[in-house]
Amino acid sequence: MLFHSDFILNAFIIFLPLIFYRPFYKRKNPFFLYVLFLIPLIITMTFPVNAFGSVLDLRGIPLVIGSLYGGLYTTLLLFGSLLAYRQVLGGIDLFHYAVALVPTVVLLLFVFKRFEGAGAKKRMLLVFGTCLFLRVTVVNAYALLEGKTSFFMTSFVPSLPIILVQCVMAVMLVFMIETIRSQQRMQDEIIQAEKMKVVSEIAASVAHEVRNPLTSVRGFIQLLSDPALGDRKRQEFSAITLEELDRAEAIISDYLSLAKPQIEKLEPIVLEEALAKASQILSSYANLQNVEIVTDLKSSATVYGSKSKFRQAMINIGKNAIEAMPGGGKLTLTSAVDDHARTVTITIADTGIGMSEAQVNRLGAPYYSTKDKGTGLGTMVIFSVIRGMNGQIDVRSKEGAGTAYFITLPLTQRGETRK
C-alpha cells in the first residue's frame, strides 16, 4: 500500500510542470525550463519509490523531457543539479554515478536536432526510447562500476515493469505538452485571423464611407459637363463637389486617427439647412437611378451634434433608400417638431422593395447588410451617429411596400464638448 501511495505522489509531481507550462510556453528561455523541470526532479529524488528490493525514483522523466525541450544549456543545468543534489543526499559514489550518466548525455546531444524538427508522435517515441535508455544504462553501469555483477538479474530485471511504466508516463507527459502547444498555436492563429478580419473590415469601412462623397462628386462632374448648364448652377455644383471632396478627406482622417482618442466638438445644427444640403448632394445620384426626392422641411429646429457626421448619416440613409428602388421611385424627406417633448422627428421614406421583420431587427448590427455586396458599415455609422446625438431610430418596413426611418432627436439650446 505504501508503494502505491508513494508512486501516486511521484506521478502527481511529474505532471506538475503542465500547470505552469501553458501560460509560459512561448518563453523559450532555457533557464525558465530548467526551473520548471528542476522542481519535480528534486522532489522525486527526495521522495523515491521503494519497490522490487531497490529504491526507484522518477527523476529520469523531468530530466529527459526538460533536456529535450530546453536544449543544451537546460541539459547541462539539469544534469549538474542532479549530481549536486545526489551528493547532498549521500550514499553514492558521485564519480561512478557521473560516469554512468555520460551515455545518456551523449544520446541527448544526438537526439536534440531530431527532436526539434519532429512531430508530436515522433517526439513521444524519442522520449520513450531516451527514458528507457537512461534507466537501463545508468543503473547497470553504476552497478558494474561498484562491482555488483549480480545486480542485473537480482534487481534490474524484476524492476522492468516499473521502468516501463515510467517510460509510459514520460510519453503521457509529452502528449499533454504537445496538446497544449497545439492548442496555443491554434489560438494564436485564431487571434491572427481576427486581427486580419478587423483590418479587412476597417478597409471595407473606409471604402464604403469614402464611396458616398465620391459618388456625389462623379454625378456633379457629369452635370458640369453639360454645355447647357448655367453659370450659377455650374458654380453651385462646383462648390458642392469641393465640399464632398473635403468630406472624403475628413472621413479618411477620422479612420487614420482611430487609435488616438480625440475631443469631438459638437455644435448647433440647423436641421432645415442640414437636410436640404443632404438632399441636394443626393440629387445627382437620385437622378441617375430615376428616383424623385420630395422634401417638406418647413419646421425650424436646431439639434446638437457634429455637422459632418450628421450629414454623413443622412446621406447614408438616403443612399440606401435610393438603392432600394432599382426601378425608380420616390424618396420623401420630412421633419416635424414636438414642442411639448422638445424633440424633432425626421422621416425618410422610400417606395422600394422593403425589408422583412427579421431584417429590420438586425439593422445596425456590426457588419450586417441587406445588400449582396454591402458591408453593413454604413447602417452601423447611422445608428452610432444618432445615438451619439442622444437620439433614437425607429425603422418600419414591409416587403414590397418600402421602408421608413423615423429619427427622433432632442432640441438643444447650447453646445458642449464630448470626448
MARTORZA-801156 format. One record per residue (C-alpha): residue number from 1; residue in one letter; x, y, z. Coordinates in steps of 0.2 Angstrom, whole numbers. Example, Ala and Ser with C-alpha at 12.3 -4.5 7.8 and 13.67 -1.06 7.14 Angstrom:
// MARTORZA-801156
1_A_62_-22_39
2_S_68_-5_36
***
This chain:
// MARTORZA-801156
1_M_0_0_0
2_L_15_11_4
3_F_21_8_-13
4_H_5_14_-21
5_S_4_30_-11
6_D_22_34_-15
7_F_20_31_-33
8_I_5_41_-35
9_L_13_56_-26
10_N_28_55_-38
11_A_16_53_-53
12_F_7_69_-47
13_I_24_78_-45
14_I_29_73_-63
15_F_14_81_-71
16_L_16_97_-61
17_P_25_107_-75
18_L_9_106_-85
19_I_1_119_-73
20_F_14_132_-77
21_Y_19_127_-95
22_R_3_133_-103
23_P_4_151_-99
24_F_23_152_-102
25_Y_25_140_-117
26_K_31_154_-128
27_R_45_158_-117
28_K_60_149_-125
29_N_71_153_-110
30_P_82_139_-106
31_F_83_145_-88
32_F_64_145_-86
33_L_63_127_-92
34_Y_77_122_-81
35_V_67_129_-66
36_L_51_121_-72
37_F_58_104_-73
38_L_71_106_-58
39_I_57_106_-46
40_P_49_89_-50
41_L_67_82_-52
42_I_72_87_-34
43_I_55_82_-26
44_T_55_64_-35
45_M_73_62_-29
46_T_68_67_-11
47_F_53_55_-10
48_P_58_40_-20
49_V_48_24_-23
50_N_53_8_-13
51_A_49_-7_-24
52_F_57_-24_-30
53_G_70_-23_-17
54_S_78_-7_-23
55_V_74_12_-22
56_L_67_19_-38
57_D_63_37_-42
58_L_55_46_-57
59_R_69_58_-59
60_G_73_52_-77
61_I_56_59_-83
62_P_59_78_-79
63_L_77_75_-83
64_V_74_69_-101
65_I_59_80_-106
66_G_67_96_-98
67_S_83_92_-108
68_L_74_89_-125
69_Y_63_104_-123
70_G_75_116_-116
71_G_91_112_-126
72_L_109_111_-122
73_Y_110_124_-108
74_T_95_117_-99
75_T_103_99_-101
76_L_119_105_-93
77_L_110_114_-79
78_L_98_99_-75
79_F_112_86_-75
80_G_123_97_-65
81_S_109_100_-52
82_L_106_81_-52
83_L_124_77_-47
84_A_124_91_-34
85_Y_108_86_-26
86_R_113_67_-27
87_Q_129_72_-17
88_V_119_81_-4
89_L_108_65_-2
90_G_123_55_0
91_G_126_36_0
92_I_133_35_-18
93_D_150_36_-27
94_L_147_53_-36
95_F_161_49_-49
96_H_154_32_-53
97_Y_136_40_-55
98_A_143_54_-66
99_V_151_41_-77
100_A_135_31_-78
101_L_126_46_-84
102_V_138_50_-99
103_P_130_38_-112
104_T_113_47_-109
105_V_121_64_-111
106_V_129_59_-127
107_L_112_52_-133
108_L_103_68_-129
109_L_116_78_-139
110_F_112_66_-154
111_V_93_67_-152
112_F_92_86_-150
113_K_90_91_-168
114_R_79_76_-172
115_F_68_81_-158
116_E_66_99_-163
117_G_60_95_-180
118_A_49_81_-175
119_G_30_80_-174
120_A_21_75_-159
121_K_21_56_-162
122_K_39_56_-166
123_R_43_66_-150
124_M_34_53_-140
125_L_44_39_-147
126_L_60_48_-144
127_V_56_52_-126
128_F_51_34_-123
129_G_67_27_-130
130_T_78_40_-121
131_C_70_37_-104
132_L_72_18_-107
133_F_90_20_-112
134_L_93_31_-96
135_R_86_19_-84
136_V_94_4_-92
137_T_112_11_-94
138_V_113_21_-78
139_V_108_8_-65
140_N_118_-6_-73
141_A_133_4_-77
142_Y_134_11_-59
143_A_132_-7_-53
144_L_146_-13_-64
145_L_157_1_-58
146_E_153_-4_-40
147_G_157_-22_-43
148_K_139_-28_-41
149_T_139_-41_-55
150_S_123_-50_-50
151_F_113_-33_-50
152_F_106_-36_-67
153_M_97_-52_-63
154_T_93_-49_-45
155_S_87_-31_-45
156_F_85_-24_-63
157_V_75_-37_-71
158_P_62_-38_-58
159_S_60_-19_-59
160_L_57_-19_-78
161_P_38_-17_-76
162_I_40_-1_-66
163_I_53_6_-78
164_L_42_3_-92
165_V_28_12_-83
166_Q_40_27_-80
167_C_43_27_-99
168_V_24_27_-102
169_M_22_41_-90
170_A_35_51_-99
171_V_26_48_-116
172_M_9_54_-107
173_L_18_70_-101
174_V_25_74_-119
175_F_7_70_-126
176_M_0_83_-114
177_I_13_96_-118
178_E_11_94_-137
179_T_-8_95_-135
180_I_-5_112_-125
181_R_7_118_-139
182_S_-5_113_-152
183_Q_-20_122_-144
184_Q_-9_138_-141
185_R_-4_138_-159
186_M_-22_136_-164
187_Q_-27_150_-153
188_D_-13_161_-160
189_E_-19_158_-177
190_I_-37_162_-172
191_I_-31_179_-165
192_Q_-21_182_-180
193_A_-36_178_-191
194_E_-46_190_-180
195_K_-33_204_-182
196_M_-34_202_-201
197_K_-53_202_-201
198_V_-53_218_-192
199_V_-40_225_-204
200_S_-51_220_-219
201_E_-67_227_-210
202_I_-59_243_-207
203_A_-53_244_-225
204_A_-71_240_-231
205_S_-77_253_-219
206_V_-66_266_-226
207_A_-70_261_-244
208_H_-89_262_-240
209_E_-89_279_-232
210_V_-77_287_-245
211_R_-88_280_-259
212_N_-103_290_-254
213_P_-95_308_-257
214_L_-85_301_-272
215_T_-102_295_-280
216_S_-109_313_-277
217_V_-93_320_-285
218_R_-95_309_-300
219_G_-113_314_-303
220_F_-110_333_-301
221_I_-95_331_-313
222_Q_-106_323_-326
223_L_-118_338_-324
224_L_-105_350_-325
225_S_-100_343_-342
226_D_-117_348_-349
227_P_-114_364_-360
228_A_-132_370_-357
229_L_-129_372_-338
230_G_-129_390_-332
231_D_-115_399_-324
232_R_-125_400_-307
233_K_-128_381_-307
234_R_-111_377_-313
235_Q_-103_387_-298
236_E_-116_379_-286
237_F_-111_362_-292
238_S_-93_366_-291
239_A_-94_371_-273
240_I_-104_355_-268
241_T_-91_345_-277
242_L_-77_353_-267
243_E_-87_351_-251
244_E_-89_332_-255
245_L_-70_330_-258
246_D_-67_339_-242
247_R_-79_327_-233
248_A_-70_312_-241
249_E_-53_319_-234
250_A_-61_321_-217
251_I_-68_303_-217
252_I_-50_297_-221
253_S_-43_307_-207
254_D_-55_300_-195
255_Y_-50_282_-199
256_L_-32_287_-198
257_S_-34_293_-180
258_L_-44_278_-174
259_A_-31_273_-162
260_K_-29_291_-155
261_P_-44_297_-145
262_Q_-49_315_-150
263_I_-60_328_-142
264_E_-75_330_-153
265_K_-83_347_-154
266_L_-101_347_-155
267_E_-111_362_-162
268_P_-129_368_-166
269_I_-136_361_-182
270_V_-150_370_-191
271_L_-160_355_-196
272_E_-168_363_-211
273_E_-151_368_-219
274_A_-143_351_-215
275_L_-157_341_-223
276_A_-158_352_-238
277_K_-139_350_-240
278_A_-140_331_-239
279_S_-155_331_-251
280_Q_-145_342_-263
281_I_-130_330_-263
282_L_-141_315_-266
283_S_-150_323_-280
284_S_-137_319_-293
285_Y_-137_300_-288
286_A_-156_300_-287
287_N_-157_307_-305
288_L_-146_293_-311
289_Q_-157_280_-303
290_N_-173_288_-309
291_V_-178_292_-291
292_E_-188_308_-286
293_I_-184_317_-270
294_V_-198_326_-261
295_T_-194_337_-246
296_D_-205_345_-233
297_L_-194_355_-221
298_K_-204_369_-216
299_S_-201_366_-197
300_S_-187_376_-190
301_A_-177_366_-177
302_T_-160_366_-170
303_V_-151_350_-164
304_Y_-134_347_-157
305_G_-120_336_-164
306_S_-106_335_-177
307_K_-112_343_-193
308_S_-101_332_-204
309_K_-106_316_-196
310_F_-125_320_-195
311_R_-124_324_-214
312_Q_-115_308_-217
313_A_-128_298_-208
314_M_-142_307_-218
315_I_-133_304_-234
316_N_-131_285_-229
317_I_-149_283_-226
318_G_-154_292_-242
319_K_-142_282_-252
320_N_-148_266_-245
321_A_-166_271_-249
322_I_-161_276_-267
323_E_-153_259_-269
324_A_-169_250_-263
325_M_-178_257_-278
326_P_-169_249_-293
327_G_-184_253_-304
328_G_-186_271_-298
329_G_-197_278_-286
330_K_-200_292_-273
331_L_-189_297_-258
332_T_-198_308_-246
333_L_-189_318_-233
334_T_-199_327_-219
335_S_-197_334_-202
336_A_-209_338_-188
337_V_-206_347_-171
338_D_-214_342_-155
339_D_-213_357_-144
340_H_-220_348_-129
341_A_-207_334_-129
342_R_-194_346_-135
343_T_-189_334_-149
344_V_-189_334_-168
345_T_-193_319_-179
346_I_-185_317_-196
347_T_-194_305_-208
348_I_-185_297_-223
349_A_-197_286_-233
350_D_-195_277_-249
351_T_-206_266_-260
352_G_-193_252_-263
353_I_-193_234_-260
354_G_-194_235_-242
355_M_-187_223_-228
356_S_-194_208_-218
357_E_-196_210_-199
358_A_-180_199_-196
359_Q_-170_211_-207
360_V_-177_226_-198
361_N_-172_219_-181
362_R_-154_216_-187
363_L_-151_233_-194
364_G_-137_242_-185
365_A_-128_226_-180
366_P_-110_226_-184
367_Y_-107_221_-202
368_Y_-125_216_-206
369_S_-131_221_-223
370_T_-147_218_-234
371_K_-137_221_-250
372_D_-127_207_-258
373_K_-111_217_-259
374_G_-114_228_-244
375_T_-103_228_-228
376_G_-117_235_-216
377_L_-105_248_-210
378_G_-115_262_-217
379_T_-130_257_-207
380_M_-119_255_-192
381_V_-112_273_-194
382_I_-130_279_-195
383_F_-135_271_-178
384_S_-119_276_-170
385_V_-121_295_-175
386_I_-139_296_-170
387_R_-135_288_-153
388_G_-121_300_-151
389_M_-134_314_-153
390_N_-145_306_-139
391_G_-157_302_-152
392_Q_-167_286_-157
393_I_-171_277_-173
394_D_-187_268_-177
395_V_-187_258_-194
396_R_-203_252_-201
397_S_-204_242_-217
398_K_-214_230_-227
399_E_-208_219_-241
400_G_-214_227_-257
401_A_-221_242_-249
402_G_-205_252_-245
403_T_-196_257_-229
404_A_-197_272_-217
405_Y_-184_279_-205
406_F_-191_289_-190
407_I_-176_298_-182
408_T_-181_307_-166
409_L_-168_320_-159
410_P_-169_331_-144
411_L_-169_350_-147
412_T_-155_359_-138
413_Q_-151_377_-134
414_R_-132_377_-131
415_G_-116_367_-135
416_E_-105_356_-125
417_T_-89_346_-128
418_R_-89_327_-129
419_K_-75_315_-129
***
